[in-house]
Amino acid sequence: MDTNEKRSVFGELLLEHRRAAGWTQGRLAEASGISVRALRELERGRARAAQQRSAEVLADALGLTGGDREFFLTVAKQGRRRNPALAAQVAATCALPAPTADLSGRESELEQLSAKVAEGDGVVAIVGQAGVGKTALAATAANLWRAEFPDGGYAVDLRGMDERPLSAGTALDRLLRALDVAPGQVPASEAERSSLLRMLLEGRKVLLLLDNAADEAQIRPLLVTGPGSLTLVTCRRTLAGLEGARWLALEALSDDGAMGLLARIIGADRVDAEPAAARELAELCGYLPLALRIAGNRLATRPQWSLARLADRLRDESTRLRALAAGDLRLRSAFDLSYRAVSPEARRLFRLLATVPGPDFGLELAAVVSGASPADVRDQLDELVDASLLQATAEPERHQFHDLIRLFAEERFEAEEDPGARDAVLIHLLGKAAEAARLFYPKATETGRFGSREESARWLDVEGGNWVAAHRVAARNGMHREARDLAVALHWYSDGRSAQRPWWEIFSLGAAAANALGDAGAEAKLLNFVGWAASVCLGDDEGAVASHRRALDIAAGIGDRVEQTWASIYLGQVLRLTGKDDEAFEFAKRGYELAGELPFWDGQTTARNVYGRALLNAGRHSEALAVHRAVLSDAERLAGDTYPGFHRLLKALTLRAIGDVLGDLAEWREAAGHYRTSRWLAWEGGFDALEAICAFREGRAWREAGAFEEAGECLTLAVELCAGPSFGALREQASAELALLPAERRLSFGPTEREGR
């Protein structure tokens, strides 16, 4: 198989069953009636899954029965659900930018850049002052060389000039998802994401453009090196501390290059008519491409102006700095010319878009801030893009400000709008995010403005940068009620999504808001959420214990039995992780006893499973099995009382718990079967952390049972999947288990830098 091919999950399963049967592809083709070519396509992953009838025929031919058959057909069904259009849309978010249409005078720099690429180790940094044309050169070079990188070209704007630059972790998330990593399988920690990116790109020829970087620390986790790959970086800083890189310090344009750029913008006839004025204008602009473009645009929007007139205005140093100093607000005069050239309606939208708290926005938020109809807003957005006051992103119908123009928009908002207008978009984002998140409550029904739970999840994903930013603004500006309500609403949505959002920050801001409101009940609830995030997302078990104890104290003080129960449940889990087994058992038992007052799906299931774990730790195996099996039985009986995704999660957790008890009894094959079912349920639901844990425990169980090939596959998968800052020990354990396998049974896997518990 080509080393660049990647099998689908169904392909791996088909190959596994065929090899277990000892059959060649030809024999399976003869038995099933499916061609050898089709089987080859399925096993190699070129076809993600078989059609239903084909999957059934293959299952019959392979003699699959019972659970094996059901699982085989389920995986085939899941593979067919893939949405190619959505995958392409995700990949487009990291597409290479189009080359600059009016790049001029950079032929020599392109040659230098090519030479550095040829002699370097795959990383070239284009550095220089603001406005020198770093991005334009990099984008042009990337597009010229695109064909030399058959495995893809990707770009990320690191937004280094933002008040809050794009974090390396967020950039890695975008790249991994563009590489077809499912959201639920993106690791939580930056180091793990970086390792996964390198593993995915190992042996591939890709081109990566990291544009507008803030500093070396932001870039290092993103670097793609290796034979045949190239990473281009643009930054205002020199990046002197970037190891193993080659640098191209981009200087200002030559005289001829500056003249050529002006001619492209305003027309060669105007430059030819006033050559002396054009050369003086280039000199006054410092030969900087951005300054020349600003000057050229001013002339282009004022065809009645002569070049000499603008040059005369720029001779005064104070006027020149105010008009052309790229990188601070003194560029506002040039921006104002573009701003005044658009319609009054577009200007108003431009001002109001400054209230959007996140990095980009779509038609929905633009309509919210303006109050205009979607059709009118779409026309106004197009007008602003044409005027270079907005940029279209790679995602359809989403836009963003250039760094400096956003500041100009803020200034115009402050000068011309009511400051209270900021509240409209904040209230919309906070309210809609809370409504979307509430659909993930155990007994929620799909009602309201979202057509389905899947639709609400998509909205929360697409607008994540905005509602997270809105939550921060709300907390900072004293919108305590809104900050509290959103944090409370997000609890069940956060389950299984520990790597996707800054949950500890979100819940901490919510708890602080509840405290400011004097809402002790909500504060206790949110402190329990803070403790969950501290342990699961940050690996801070001591911090988690402190949060849960505080929640318990507050809940006891106001007589809130529900939060006392939850605090006891959580302490029963996390105290065990800190080595306090006796105290953990007492809290787990207390939570179990109190949980009878809770609804089955809303706390009771968790309390019973935590108590089962405590019984296992105490060596009371039969009692532990009875508790977990009762939960599983009740979950099946009451499945209709919740939605399938939540039922799937609970079932996976309970099956894993049963596997733990069976493993402790050395019933290894039965334990492996439970772990396997739990792992696939976790994969189906996108619960990445649970999938990693089950893969490790299944692999260990197979090794103990002497099934070394199955063990190697599961343990290798565990190393790849260890997600979140709390799973470093798990990764180390999986690696240690692999080392225990006979050498010929081990599966090779590349080095990784995953860290965590």
N, C-alpha and C positions, 0 to 999 in steps of 0.2 A: 504494500500500500504506500502511496505517496506520503512522505513525512509531513506534508502540509495539509493533508486531509484530516478531518476530525469526525470520528464516528458520532452519529446521533445516539441517544439513549436506547432507542429501539434497535439500532444497528448493533450496539454492544450486546444487547440481550439476545438478539437472533444469533449472533456469532457464538455466544456462550452456550446456547442450547444445541446448536449444530455440532460444536466441538464436543460437548458432553455426550452426544449421540454417536460420535466417532464417524460422522458423515462428511463427505466432500460436498462442495456446492453442486456438483453434478448429480450426486445421489439425491440430495434434497430437491433439486429441480425435477428429477424424474418422479419422486414420490409426491410432490405437491402440484406439479403441472405449471409451476412458475419458472420462467426462463432463468438460466444461469446469469445472464446479464442483469436481469432485474434483481436477483439475489445479491449480486455483487454491488449494485447501486445502493441497496438497502444497508448492507453491512458496512460499506464505506462511508455512509452518511450523506451521500449525494441525494438520496431520497430519505427524508426525515422519518417516515413511517409508512407502513403498508396500508392500503385501503382495507375497510372492514372485512370484506370477503376474502381478500388475499391473506390477511392476518389469521382468519379462521382456518383457511386451508393449510397454512404453515403450521398452526398449532396442531391440527389433525395429523399432518405428516410427521411431526416431531413427537407425537404421542403425548402431548401435554394434557394433563387432567387436573381437576381440583383447583387449588390455589395458584399453581404454576400457570395454568391456562388462563385463569381470570386475570392474573397479573400481566401476562403477555399481551392480552387483548386490551387491557387498560393502558399500557404504555403505548401501544399502537394508536389508540384513540387520542391520547395526549399529544403525541407527535403530530397528528393531523390537525390539531387545533392551532398550530403556529400561524401567525399572521405575517406574511412576507412584507406587506405594505408597512406595518408597524415597525418591523425590524429595519426596513430601509429608512423609515423616518427617524428612528433612533440613531442609525449610522450617520444620517445627514447632519446631525447636530455637531459632528466633528469633521465635517467636510472641509477640504482645503478652500480658502477664499479665492475668489476670482482674481486674476492678475490685474494690476492697475492699468487702466486704459492709456493714461498719459505719462507713463514712466519714460523719462528721457534723461540722457546724459549718464546712464549707469552701465553702459556696455563694459567698461573697464572693471567695474566692481563685480559684475556678473562673472567675468573671467577669473578674477581673484577668488571669488567665492567657490567657483568650480575647482580651482587648484587646491584650495584648502580642504575641500571635501575629498579630493583624491588622495591627499597626503595624510589626513587625520584619522582619528579613531571613530568617526561617525557622529561627532557632536561639533557643530560650528555655531558660535555665538556672534550675532550681528549687533554691535553696540554703538551707541552714539547719543548725542543730545536730542532733546525733543524736537520734532519737526524735520529731522534729517532724512526721513524716508526709509526707515528700517523695515517697517511692515510691507511697504510697497515692493521693496527689493526682494524680501523673503518670499512673498506671495508669487511674484513673477518667477523667481528661481524654482520654487516648488512646482509650479505648473509646467515649466519647461522640462523639468526632470521627472515628471510624474510617471512616464512610461518606463523608467528604469527601476521602478519599485512595484513589481507586479502584485505584491500582497497588500497594497493599499497605501493611501495617503490620508493623514489625519491632522487636524489642527485644533488647538484650544487657545482661546483668548484668556490669558491669565489675569487680565484687568489689574495690572500692577500699579496703576495710578489711582485706583479706587481708594476710598477711605478704608474699605474692608476688601483687600484683594482676594481673588479666588484662592481658596486653600488648595494645597497639593492634593489633599484627600478628595475634594470635590472634583478637581480636574481628573484625577485617576478614576473616579466613579464614572465620569462622562466617557472617558476613553474605553473603560472596560465594557460599558453598556453598548458603545459603538462597535465593539468587537463581539457583540452578541452574548455577553454574560448577563444572565437574568438578574433583575433588581434584587431578588432575594438571595442571590449567590455572590453579590459583591461584598467582600470582607469589610469589617467596620474600621479597622485601624489603617492608618496611612502606610505603615510598613508592609502589611499584608497585601494591600491593594497594589503597592509597588512591585512586590514579589510576583503577584499573579500576573501583572502586566508583562513583566519580563518573561515569565514562563510561557504565556500565550504567544509572544512574539519571537521566542527562541527559534532560530533557524529560518525566520521569515525575512523578506526584504520589504521594509516599510519606510515611509517618509513621514516624520512627525514635525509639525511646526508649532512651537510654543511661543506664542506672540504676547508681547507686552508684559514681560516677566517683572516681578517685583525685586527679587534677589536670588542668591544662590540657593538658600534653604528651600524656597518654593519650587525650584527647578529640579534639584537632585533626585527626588523620588520619581520624577517623570521621565528621566533620561532613558532613551532606547538606544542601546549600543550593540555592537556585534557586526560580523561580516555582512556587508550588503545593505545595512540599514543606515539611515541618516536622521539626525535630529537637528533642526534649525531653531535657534533661539533668538528672539529680539528683546532688547532691554535697554533702558536709558543708562543703567549702571554698567560699569566696566566688567562686572562679574569676574574679577581677578581671582576669586577663590574657587572657581569652577574647575575641578580636576579633570584632566584628560581632554579638555576642549581646545579647539582652534578658534581664534578670534579674527573678526573682520571689523575694524573700527571704521565706521562709515563717516566720511567727512562730507562737508558741503559740496554742492555741485560746482563743476567748472563753469567758467563764463559761458562757453558754448552750450553746456548742458542747461544752464539757467535760461538762456535765450530760447533754446528749443522747447523747454517746458512752458514758458510764457506763450510762445507761438501756438502750441497745442491748445492752450486754454482760450486765448482771445482771438486767435487767428493770425496767420503769418503776415497777412496784409497790414495789420495794425503795427506789428513789430517792425516790418520793413519800412513803414512810413515814418517811424520815429526811432531809428536804431540807437542814437545816443541816449535818449530818454530811457529806452528799454534796458541798456547796459547799466545806467545809473540806478534804475529801479532794482535791478538784480543785485547790485552792490549794496543798496540800502536794505534790502531784504536779507542780507548776509548769505546769499546763495542757498538758503535753506528751502527745500522743496515745499514744506508746509507754508512758510511765509510767502513764497512765490505763488502758491496756489491761492492763498487768501487774497493777495494783491491781484492776481489774475481774475479771480471770481468777482472782485469789486469792479474791475474794469469790464468784465463780461456782462455784469448786470447793469452797467451804465455805459452803454455804447457811445454816448455823447462825450464821455470824458476822454481827454488825451492822456497818454502815458506820462507826459511831462507834468500834467496837473497833479497826478498821484505822487510822482517822485518829489514834487515840490512840497507836498504835504508831509512826506516822510523825512525830509531833511532835518526837521526839528527832532532831536533825540527823544524828547519826552513823548511826542506824538508817535514816533516810531515804536518805542518800547510798549506804549499802551496798546497800539494796534497790532503789533506783530510778535510780541513775546509769547511764544508757544509754551504752554505748561502752566500758566496762571491766568487769573481773571482779566488781565490786561488785553487779552484777545477778544474781549467782549464787543469791541467796536466792529471787528470783522464779522463776528457771529450775528451782530445786530443787523448787518446789511442783508444777510440771508433771511433772518427772522422777519424783517419788514417787507421782504419781497413776496411773502406768502399771504394768503387771504386772511381776513380777520378771524374766521372760524378756525383755520389751521393754527394761527398764532395762539388762540385761546387753548386749543387742545395741547399745543406744545408746552405752554406754561403749566397746564394742569397735569400733564404726564410726569412732571417733576415730583408729584406726590406719590407715585408708584414706588414702594419701598425696595423692591427687588431689582435684579440686574436686567430683566427684560419683561415684556408684556405683550399680550395679544389683543385681539379685537374686543374681547369681553371687558378687560380692565380699562381700555381706552374709552369704551362706551360708558363705563361706570363713572369715570372722572369727568367726562364732558356732559353726560346726560343727553347726548344726541343719538339719533337712530344709528344702528349698525351700518347702514348703507352710507350715510353721511360721514361717519367716523372713518370708514374704509377709504373714502375719497380723500379725506383730510390727511390720513396717514400716508397715502401715496404722494400727496403734495409735499409733505414734510420730508419724505425720503428723496423725492426729486430735488428738493432744495438742500440736500445734504445735512439737514437738521436731525434726521433720524437715520438709522441703519437697519436694513432688513437682516434678520438672522437667518441661519441655514434652515431653521424650522419654519414651515409655511405660516404666513400671517402672524409672525411674532417679530417684534422690533426692539431696538435698544438705542440708547444715546451713546454717542462718542463721549469719552471721559470728560473732555473740557466743555462740550456742548451741554452735558447734563448740568454742569455748574452754571452755565449761562441760563439754562431753563429755570434753575432754582432762583437765580437772581431776578429774572423776569416775573416769576411767580410772586416773590416777596414784594416786588414793586407794584404789581397790577392786580393781584387777587386777594380775596379774603383769606386770611390764614386758616379759618375754620374749614375751608374747602379740603384741607388735608384729611379731615375725618372721614370723608365719603368713602375713599378707597380702603382706608383702614377698617372701617365698620363692615364693608362688604367682604373683605378678605377674612377677617376674623369670624364673622358670622357664617360665611359659606364653608370655611374650613371646619368649623365646629359641626355644622349640619352634615357635612360629608363624613366626618369622623364618627359621628353617632350611629351611622349605618353599620358600624362594626361592633356595636354592642351585641351581646349574645342573643337577645330576643328582639333585635331591631327589625322593622319591616321596611321594605323599599318604597318609601313615599317621599314626597317633597319635590324639590327642583331637580333631583338626580333620577334618571330613568332606571338605574340599577346600581348595585354595590360596585360592580366593575367600573362603571362610569365615574362614581365618586372617587375610586382609587386613582383613576387616570387624572382626574382634576387635581387631587392632592399631590400627585407626582409632578405634573406639568407646572403647577403654580407653587411648588414647594419653596422656591427661593423667595417668593413674595409673601406667603402667609407666615413663614418663619421670621422674615424681616419685619412684617407687620406686628407680630407678637412681641418682638424686641422693642419696637417703637411704642407699642401700647404700654408695656411695662415701664419704659423709660419716661413716658409722658403722663403717667398716673391714671391710665385707663384700666384700673385694677379689675373691674368687673369683667371686662372683655378678656383680659389676660388670664384671669382665673377660669372663666368658662371654657375657653379654648383648650387650656391645659387639661382640664377635667375630661373634656370630650375626647381627647386624643388617646386616652388610656388603652382601650381595647384595640384601636388601630395600630398602636405601637407594638403590640404582641407579634412576634415573628418578623418585625422590621427593625430590629435593634441597630442595624448598620446604616439605615437610610437617613436619619435625622438626628440633630443634637438633642436627644431626649432628656438628658440630665439638665441641660440648660432650660429647655422648655418647661419641664415640670418644676424646676427650682424657681423660675420666674413666676409660675402659677402659684406656688406655695407662698412666695413673698407677697403676691397680690392678694391672696386670701387673708394673709396676716394683716395687711394694710386695711382690709375691709372689716376686720374683726370677725371673719367667718372661720371659726375654729374647726367646724366640721369639714369644710373644704380644705383647710390647711392640713388636717390630719390625713385626709385622703391623698392629697398631693405629695405630702412627705412620704407616704408609702410608695407612690410612684417614683419619687426621687431615689428612694432606696433601691427599688428595682433597677433603675437606670444606672445607679452607681455600681451595682454588682454585675449586671448583665452587659452593660455597654462600656463601662470603664474598668471593670475588674477591681473595683475598690470595695471589698467586702466589709472592711472596718467602717468606712463611711456609710455603707448601706445599713449596718447595724445601728449606727448613731441616728440615722434618719428614721428607721422603724421604731426605735425606742422613743424618740421624740413624738412620733405619730401616736404611739400607744399611750404616752402620758397625756397628750392633748385629748385623745378620744376618751380615756378613762375619766378625765376631768369634766367632760360634758356629757358623759353617759352614752356615748355613741358606740353601741355594741357592734355595729357593722365594721367600723374601722378598727376597733379592738380586735375583732376576729381576723381582719386582713393583716394587721400588724403582727399578730401571733403566727399566722401562716407564713408570712415572709421571714420572721425571725426563726421559725422552725427550719427554714431553708438555709438562710445565710449564716446563722451561728454555726451550723455544721461545717460550713466552708472555712470558718475561722478556727476550727478545732474544738469548739465547745459543745461536744456531743450531748452531754447530759442536759444542759440548758436547752439545747435545740430540741431534744425529745420532749421536754416539758411544754415548750411553746407549740410544737407540732401537735401534741395531744390536746392542748387547750384549744387550738384552732379547729381541730377535728370535732371536738365536743361542742364548740360554739357554732360551727358551720351549719348545723341542722336548721338554724334560723335563716340561712341564706337560700336563695333559689339554687336549684341544681346547677345550672350553667353559669351562674354569676357568683362563683366563689366556692360552692360546695365541692365541686369536682377537684379544684386545686387543693383544698384543705384535706380531702381524703387521700389524694396521691402523696402529699407531703407527709402525712401521718404514715402512710405505707412505707415511705422511704425511711422514716424514723424507726419503724418496726424492723426493717431490714438491717439497719445499722446496729440495732440491739440484738440481732441474731434470731429474731422471731419470724422465721421465714414463712411458716404456714399462715400466720396471721397477716403478714404483709401481702401474700398472694391473694388471700381472701378479700382484703380491702381493695386491691387493684382490680381484681376480676369483677367485684361488685360494681366498681365505677364503670368498667367497660360494659357490663351488662346493662346498667342504668342508662349509659350513654346511647346504646343502641335502641333501647326502649323509648327514650325521650328524644330521639334524633329529630323528630318533627318539630320540636320546640325551639330550635335554633337554625341558623343557616349552615349550609354544607361546609363552608370553609372553617367555621369554628368547630364544628363536629369533627372535622378531619384533624385539626390541631390537637384537640383533647384526646382523640383516639390514639394519635401518634405518641403523645406523651405517656399515656397509660400503658401502651404496648412496650414502650421503652422501659418503663418501670418494672413491668412483669419480666422482661428480659434480664434486668439487673438482678432480680431475685433468683431466677433460674440459673444465671451465671454464678451467683454466690453458692448455689447448690451443686455446681459443676455439671449441670445438665446443659452442656455446651451447644449441642445441635439445636435443641429446642429454643435455647436462648437466642442463637443466631437467627432462627426463623422469625422470632418476635422483633428483633432489631431490624431485620431486613424489611418487614412489612412497615414498621415505623419509619424507616429511612425513606421508603418510597412514598409514603403519605406526606412526609416532610418535603420531599422534592416536589411532589404534586402541588403542595400549597405554597411553595416558595419560602419555607421556613429554614433558612440556610444554617443557622447555628444548630438546630435540632438534627438536621441531616448530617452535619459533620460529626456530632456526638455519636449518632447511631452507626455511622460508617466505621468509626473507630471501634466501638464496642462489638459490632458484628465481626469485624476483622479479628479482634482478639478472641472472640468465641470460636471462630473457625480455626484459628491457630491451635487453640486448646483442644479442639476436636480432631486435629490432624488433617484438616482440609486446607492445605497450604496455598493452593492456587486461589481459592475463594478469599482466603485471608489476605493474600498479597493485593488483590484487586481492591478490597474494602479499605485496607490500611493506606494504600496509595491515595485513594479517593479522600480519605480523612485528612491526609497531609495537605491536599489541594484545597479542601473546603474549610479548614479551620478558620472561622470568621470571628472578628471582634477582638478587642484588646484583652479579653478574658480567657483566651484559649491557647496561650503559648504552651502551657503544660500539656494540654491535649495533643498538640502537634508533636512535642517532644516524646510523649508516650507512644504515639502512632509510629514515629520513626524508630523508637526502641523496639517496638513490637515487630516492625519490618526486619530489623537486624536479627531477630531471633529465628526468622524463617530460614529454611535451607536455601543456600545461595541460588540454586537453579530455579527456585520458586518465587524469588523476589521480582517485583516489577520495578524497572528503573524509573526514577523520578528526579527532576532537576532540583538544584538547591533553592531554598526559599528563605525568606527573612520574616516569616510570620511570627508574631509574638502574641502573648496573651496568657490567660489562665491555663 
